[in-house]
Amino acid sequence: MKKLSGLILMQEQMERNLNTAFEKSFKAYNSQLSEMKQDNEYFLLSIQNPENGKGIYFPS
């Protein structure tokens, strides 16, 4: 019986470890996605407003 309860405890710990790893990975993914969205917004604004000195000018 002790062996079974030990295995159950081990399984529960492994599940907690997996959940923690998933949460950390998901937070990192969301953070990276947020940065990419901000970069994209800045780039789009830069293209639209080249006269502000920070933009990109594409001569026609």
Jmol script that loads the backbone (N, CA, C; Angstrom):
load data "model"
ATOM      1  N   MET A   1       0.819  -1.195   0.000  1.00  0.00           N
ATOM      2  CA  MET A   1       0.000   0.000   0.000  1.00  0.00           C
ATOM      3  C   MET A   1       0.865   1.261   0.000  1.00  0.00           C
ATOM      4  N   LYS A   2       2.000   1.199   0.754  1.00  0.00           N
ATOM      5  CA  LYS A   2       2.893   2.357   0.797  1.00  0.00           C
ATOM      6  C   LYS A   2       3.456   2.658  -0.586  1.00  0.00           C
ATOM      7  N   LYS A   3       3.762   1.598  -1.321  1.00  0.00           N
ATOM      8  CA  LYS A   3       4.327   1.771  -2.660  1.00  0.00           C
ATOM      9  C   LYS A   3       3.322   2.478  -3.572  1.00  0.00           C
ATOM     10  N   LEU A   4       2.049   2.106  -3.466  1.00  0.00           N
ATOM     11  CA  LEU A   4       1.004   2.720  -4.285  1.00  0.00           C
ATOM     12  C   LEU A   4       0.832   4.193  -3.933  1.00  0.00           C
ATOM     13  N   SER A   5       0.810   4.510  -2.649  1.00  0.00           N
ATOM     14  CA  SER A   5       0.651   5.916  -2.256  1.00  0.00           C
ATOM     15  C   SER A   5       1.877   6.732  -2.672  1.00  0.00           C
ATOM     16  N   GLY A   6       3.043   6.102  -2.629  1.00  0.00           N
ATOM     17  CA  GLY A   6       4.250   6.785  -3.092  1.00  0.00           C
ATOM     18  C   GLY A   6       4.192   7.086  -4.578  1.00  0.00           C
ATOM     19  N   LEU A   7       3.672   6.131  -5.352  1.00  0.00           N
ATOM     20  CA  LEU A   7       3.525   6.341  -6.796  1.00  0.00           C
ATOM     21  C   LEU A   7       2.506   7.437  -7.089  1.00  0.00           C
ATOM     22  N   ILE A   8       1.433   7.461  -6.316  1.00  0.00           N
ATOM     23  CA  ILE A   8       0.413   8.505  -6.504  1.00  0.00           C
ATOM     24  C   ILE A   8       1.010   9.875  -6.195  1.00  0.00           C
ATOM     25  N   LEU A   9       1.770   9.968  -5.116  1.00  0.00           N
ATOM     26  CA  LEU A   9       2.417  11.236  -4.769  1.00  0.00           C
ATOM     27  C   LEU A   9       3.395  11.667  -5.855  1.00  0.00           C
ATOM     28  N   MET A  10       4.134  10.691  -6.388  1.00  0.00           N
ATOM     29  CA  MET A  10       5.076  10.997  -7.459  1.00  0.00           C
ATOM     30  C   MET A  10       4.341  11.494  -8.706  1.00  0.00           C
ATOM     31  N   GLN A  11       3.233  10.851  -9.033  1.00  0.00           N
ATOM     32  CA  GLN A  11       2.447  11.258 -10.196  1.00  0.00           C
ATOM     33  C   GLN A  11       1.888  12.666  -9.997  1.00  0.00           C
ATOM     34  N   GLU A  12       1.397  12.955  -8.794  1.00  0.00           N
ATOM     35  CA  GLU A  12       0.866  14.291  -8.511  1.00  0.00           C
ATOM     36  C   GLU A  12       1.953  15.348  -8.644  1.00  0.00           C
ATOM     37  N   GLN A  13       3.159  15.026  -8.154  1.00  0.00           N
ATOM     38  CA  GLN A  13       4.269  15.975  -8.261  1.00  0.00           C
ATOM     39  C   GLN A  13       4.648  16.198  -9.721  1.00  0.00           C
ATOM     40  N   MET A  14       4.651  15.139 -10.507  1.00  0.00           N
ATOM     41  CA  MET A  14       4.969  15.271 -11.934  1.00  0.00           C
ATOM     42  C   MET A  14       3.927  16.133 -12.637  1.00  0.00           C
ATOM     43  N   GLU A  15       2.655  15.958 -12.280  1.00  0.00           N
ATOM     44  CA  GLU A  15       1.594  16.774 -12.872  1.00  0.00           C
ATOM     45  C   GLU A  15       1.770  18.244 -12.498  1.00  0.00           C
ATOM     46  N   ARG A  16       2.126  18.504 -11.242  1.00  0.00           N
ATOM     47  CA  ARG A  16       2.368  19.899 -10.822  1.00  0.00           C
ATOM     48  C   ARG A  16       3.546  20.493 -11.587  1.00  0.00           C
ATOM     49  N   ASN A  17       4.605  19.691 -11.753  1.00  0.00           N
ATOM     50  CA  ASN A  17       5.774  20.167 -12.493  1.00  0.00           C
ATOM     51  C   ASN A  17       5.422  20.479 -13.944  1.00  0.00           C
ATOM     52  N   LEU A  18       4.622  19.604 -14.557  1.00  0.00           N
ATOM     53  CA  LEU A  18       4.202  19.840 -15.940  1.00  0.00           C
ATOM     54  C   LEU A  18       3.334  21.089 -16.042  1.00  0.00           C
ATOM     55  N   ASN A  19       2.417  21.252 -15.097  1.00  0.00           N
ATOM     56  CA  ASN A  19       1.564  22.442 -15.101  1.00  0.00           C
ATOM     57  C   ASN A  19       2.391  23.712 -14.943  1.00  0.00           C
ATOM     58  N   THR A  20       3.364  23.673 -14.049  1.00  0.00           N
ATOM     59  CA  THR A  20       4.228  24.835 -13.839  1.00  0.00           C
ATOM     60  C   THR A  20       5.028  25.140 -15.098  1.00  0.00           C
ATOM     61  N   ALA A  21       5.578  24.115 -15.715  1.00  0.00           N
ATOM     62  CA  ALA A  21       6.351  24.312 -16.945  1.00  0.00           C
ATOM     63  C   ALA A  21       5.464  24.870 -18.049  1.00  0.00           C
ATOM     64  N   PHE A  22       4.252  24.363 -18.161  1.00  0.00           N
ATOM     65  CA  PHE A  22       3.327  24.857 -19.179  1.00  0.00           C
ATOM     66  C   PHE A  22       2.972  26.316 -18.919  1.00  0.00           C
ATOM     67  N   GLU A  23       2.683  26.654 -17.660  1.00  0.00           N
ATOM     68  CA  GLU A  23       2.329  28.036 -17.322  1.00  0.00           C
ATOM     69  C   GLU A  23       3.473  28.989 -17.657  1.00  0.00           C
ATOM     70  N   LYS A  24       4.695  28.609 -17.313  1.00  0.00           N
ATOM     71  CA  LYS A  24       5.853  29.458 -17.615  1.00  0.00           C
ATOM     72  C   LYS A  24       6.027  29.620 -19.121  1.00  0.00           C
ATOM     73  N   SER A  25       5.878  28.529 -19.844  1.00  0.00           N
ATOM     74  CA  SER A  25       6.021  28.571 -21.296  1.00  0.00           C
ATOM     75  C   SER A  25       4.932  29.438 -21.917  1.00  0.00           C
ATOM     76  N   PHE A  26       3.711  29.308 -21.430  1.00  0.00           N
ATOM     77  CA  PHE A  26       2.589  30.076 -21.958  1.00  0.00           C
ATOM     78  C   PHE A  26       2.770  31.566 -21.670  1.00  0.00           C
ATOM     79  N   LYS A  27       3.255  31.899 -20.473  1.00  0.00           N
ATOM     80  CA  LYS A  27       3.510  33.306 -20.136  1.00  0.00           C
ATOM     81  C   LYS A  27       4.590  33.881 -21.044  1.00  0.00           C
ATOM     82  N   ALA A  28       5.642  33.112 -21.287  1.00  0.00           N
ATOM     83  CA  ALA A  28       6.718  33.579 -22.171  1.00  0.00           C
ATOM     84  C   ALA A  28       6.199  33.773 -23.586  1.00  0.00           C
ATOM     85  N   TYR A  29       5.368  32.856 -24.051  1.00  0.00           N
ATOM     86  CA  TYR A  29       4.773  32.969 -25.390  1.00  0.00           C
ATOM     87  C   TYR A  29       3.912  34.222 -25.486  1.00  0.00           C
ATOM     88  N   ASN A  30       3.063  34.451 -24.487  1.00  0.00           N
ATOM     89  CA  ASN A  30       2.207  35.642 -24.497  1.00  0.00           C
ATOM     90  C   ASN A  30       3.023  36.922 -24.459  1.00  0.00           C
ATOM     91  N   SER A  31       4.093  36.917 -23.692  1.00  0.00           N
ATOM     92  CA  SER A  31       4.960  38.087 -23.615  1.00  0.00           C
ATOM     93  C   SER A  31       5.613  38.366 -24.964  1.00  0.00           C
ATOM     94  N   GLN A  32       6.113  37.313 -25.595  1.00  0.00           N
ATOM     95  CA  GLN A  32       6.750  37.469 -26.905  1.00  0.00           C
ATOM     96  C   GLN A  32       5.734  37.924 -27.950  1.00  0.00           C
ATOM     97  N   LEU A  33       4.533  37.375 -27.901  1.00  0.00           N
ATOM     98  CA  LEU A  33       3.480  37.768 -28.833  1.00  0.00           C
ATOM     99  C   LEU A  33       3.117  39.235 -28.638  1.00  0.00           C
ATOM    100  N   SER A  34       3.047  39.676 -27.400  1.00  0.00           N
ATOM    101  CA  SER A  34       2.740  41.073 -27.099  1.00  0.00           C
ATOM    102  C   SER A  34       3.824  41.996 -27.659  1.00  0.00           C
ATOM    103  N   GLU A  35       5.081  41.609 -27.488  1.00  0.00           N
ATOM    104  CA  GLU A  35       6.184  42.409 -28.035  1.00  0.00           C
ATOM    105  C   GLU A  35       6.107  42.477 -29.554  1.00  0.00           C
ATOM    106  N   MET A  36       5.777  41.360 -30.181  1.00  0.00           N
ATOM    107  CA  MET A  36       5.673  41.345 -31.641  1.00  0.00           C
ATOM    108  C   MET A  36       4.538  42.250 -32.114  1.00  0.00           C
ATOM    109  N   LYS A  37       3.422  42.253 -31.389  1.00  0.00           N
ATOM    110  CA  LYS A  37       2.298  43.128 -31.742  1.00  0.00           C
ATOM    111  C   LYS A  37       2.706  44.590 -31.612  1.00  0.00           C
ATOM    112  N   GLN A  38       3.419  44.927 -30.538  1.00  0.00           N
ATOM    113  CA  GLN A  38       3.875  46.307 -30.341  1.00  0.00           C
ATOM    114  C   GLN A  38       4.845  46.715 -31.443  1.00  0.00           C
ATOM    115  N   ASP A  39       5.765  45.822 -31.785  1.00  0.00           N
ATOM    116  CA  ASP A  39       6.712  46.116 -32.867  1.00  0.00           C
ATOM    117  C   ASP A  39       5.978  46.334 -34.185  1.00  0.00           C
ATOM    118  N   ASN A  40       4.983  45.504 -34.441  1.00  0.00           N
ATOM    119  CA  ASN A  40       4.211  45.624 -35.671  1.00  0.00           C
ATOM    120  C   ASN A  40       3.447  46.948 -35.707  1.00  0.00           C
ATOM    121  N   GLU A  41       2.827  47.323 -34.584  1.00  0.00           N
ATOM    122  CA  GLU A  41       2.092  48.588 -34.522  1.00  0.00           C
ATOM    123  C   GLU A  41       3.041  49.767 -34.746  1.00  0.00           C
ATOM    124  N   TYR A  42       4.215  49.721 -34.108  1.00  0.00           N
ATOM    125  CA  TYR A  42       5.183  50.805 -34.277  1.00  0.00           C
ATOM    126  C   TYR A  42       5.634  50.892 -35.732  1.00  0.00           C
ATOM    127  N   PHE A  43       5.900  49.748 -36.343  1.00  0.00           N
ATOM    128  CA  PHE A  43       6.329  49.724 -37.735  1.00  0.00           C
ATOM    129  C   PHE A  43       5.254  50.306 -38.641  1.00  0.00           C
ATOM    130  N   LEU A  44       4.001  49.899 -38.424  1.00  0.00           N
ATOM    131  CA  LEU A  44       2.913  50.418 -39.253  1.00  0.00           C
ATOM    132  C   LEU A  44       2.751  51.924 -39.078  1.00  0.00           C
ATOM    133  N   LEU A  45       2.871  52.406 -37.845  1.00  0.00           N
ATOM    134  CA  LEU A  45       2.782  53.851 -37.604  1.00  0.00           C
ATOM    135  C   LEU A  45       3.953  54.576 -38.251  1.00  0.00           C
ATOM    136  N   SER A  46       5.126  53.960 -38.216  1.00  0.00           N
ATOM    137  CA  SER A  46       6.310  54.573 -38.820  1.00  0.00           C
ATOM    138  C   SER A  46       6.149  54.706 -40.325  1.00  0.00           C
ATOM    139  N   ILE A  47       5.569  53.706 -40.938  1.00  0.00           N
ATOM    140  CA  ILE A  47       5.357  53.760 -42.388  1.00  0.00           C
ATOM    141  C   ILE A  47       4.338  54.840 -42.729  1.00  0.00           C
ATOM    142  N   GLN A  48       3.312  54.953 -41.898  1.00  0.00           N
ATOM    143  CA  GLN A  48       2.243  55.907 -42.169  1.00  0.00           C
ATOM    144  C   GLN A  48       2.666  57.348 -41.902  1.00  0.00           C
ATOM    145  N   ASN A  49       3.627  57.559 -41.008  1.00  0.00           N
ATOM    146  CA  ASN A  49       4.021  58.912 -40.610  1.00  0.00           C
ATOM    147  C   ASN A  49       5.521  59.138 -40.775  1.00  0.00           C
ATOM    148  N   PRO A  50       6.045  59.101 -41.980  1.00  0.00           N
ATOM    149  CA  PRO A  50       7.493  59.256 -42.152  1.00  0.00           C
ATOM    150  C   PRO A  50       7.978  60.660 -41.819  1.00  0.00           C
ATOM    151  N   GLU A  51       7.084  61.643 -41.781  1.00  0.00           N
ATOM    152  CA  GLU A  51       7.510  63.019 -41.538  1.00  0.00           C
ATOM    153  C   GLU A  51       7.868  63.277 -40.077  1.00  0.00           C
ATOM    154  N   ASN A  52       7.577  62.362 -39.189  1.00  0.00           N
ATOM    155  CA  ASN A  52       7.886  62.600 -37.782  1.00  0.00           C
ATOM    156  C   ASN A  52       9.356  62.331 -37.449  1.00  0.00           C
ATOM    157  N   GLY A  53      10.140  61.996 -38.446  1.00  0.00           N
ATOM    158  CA  GLY A  53      11.567  61.780 -38.225  1.00  0.00           C
ATOM    159  C   GLY A  53      11.907  60.373 -37.791  1.00  0.00           C
ATOM    160  N   LYS A  54      10.926  59.616 -37.394  1.00  0.00           N
ATOM    161  CA  LYS A  54      11.167  58.252 -36.948  1.00  0.00           C
ATOM    162  C   LYS A  54      10.673  57.245 -37.976  1.00  0.00           C
ATOM    163  N   GLY A  55      10.011  57.742 -38.980  1.00  0.00           N
ATOM    164  CA  GLY A  55       9.359  56.855 -39.926  1.00  0.00           C
ATOM    165  C   GLY A  55      10.254  56.427 -41.065  1.00  0.00           C
ATOM    166  N   ILE A  56       9.694  55.621 -41.894  1.00  0.00           N
ATOM    167  CA  ILE A  56      10.368  55.108 -43.080  1.00  0.00           C
ATOM    168  C   ILE A  56       9.722  55.773 -44.278  1.00  0.00           C
ATOM    169  N   TYR A  57      10.540  56.306 -45.121  1.00  0.00           N
ATOM    170  CA  TYR A  57      10.008  57.002 -46.293  1.00  0.00           C
ATOM    171  C   TYR A  57      10.247  56.149 -47.521  1.00  0.00           C
ATOM    172  N   PHE A  58       9.185  55.841 -48.218  1.00  0.00           N
ATOM    173  CA  PHE A  58       9.275  55.090 -49.459  1.00  0.00           C
ATOM    174  C   PHE A  58       8.889  56.022 -50.604  1.00  0.00           C
ATOM    175  N   PRO A  59       9.864  56.560 -51.336  1.00  0.00           N
ATOM    176  CA  PRO A  59       9.502  57.454 -52.442  1.00  0.00           C
ATOM    177  C   PRO A  59       8.721  56.700 -53.513  1.00  0.00           C
ATOM    178  N   SER A  60       7.765  57.404 -54.110  1.00  0.00           N
ATOM    179  CA  SER A  60       6.954  56.736 -55.130  1.00  0.00           C
ATOM    180  C   SER A  60       7.530  56.955 -56.508  1.00  0.00           C
TER     181      SER A  60
END
end "model"
wireframe off; spacefill off
backbone 0.3
color backbone group
